Amino acid sequence: MLRLLPFLLILALTIYAFIDCLNTPEEEVKHLPKTVWVLIILLFSIVGPVVWLFAGKKRSAVGGGRRPRGRAQWVAPDDNPEFLKSLRDEQDKKDEDKD
């Protein structure tokens, strides 16, 4: 079983990089066209996926950096001021109905 582990890890890395490349919008792909990246990932089993992960895609910094345009960042309900305001408004409305 341990003899298969390196092969399975390489296969998993290749599949991950392949799917990541296919799902990446064309404007976020760096240095080469997307079709060339797909060929590199599939033809060079270890090097291709690693190069894609480090150099093929624009990536944002962890925990910060710019957000992609058009995407709103998800906020937990207890941190969302709009949600908290709606809860207060509902509570106030219930209190008024009781009086």
NORHUVEN-V249464 format. One record per helix or strand of 2 or more residues. SS is the DSSP state (hx for helix, st for strand). FROM is the first residue (numbers start at 0). TO is the last residue. Records with the same first field share a line. If there is no record, write none. Layout:
SS = FROM-TO ; FROM-TO
This chain:
hx = 1-22 ; 25-27 ; 33-42 ; 46-55 ; 76-78 ; 80-97
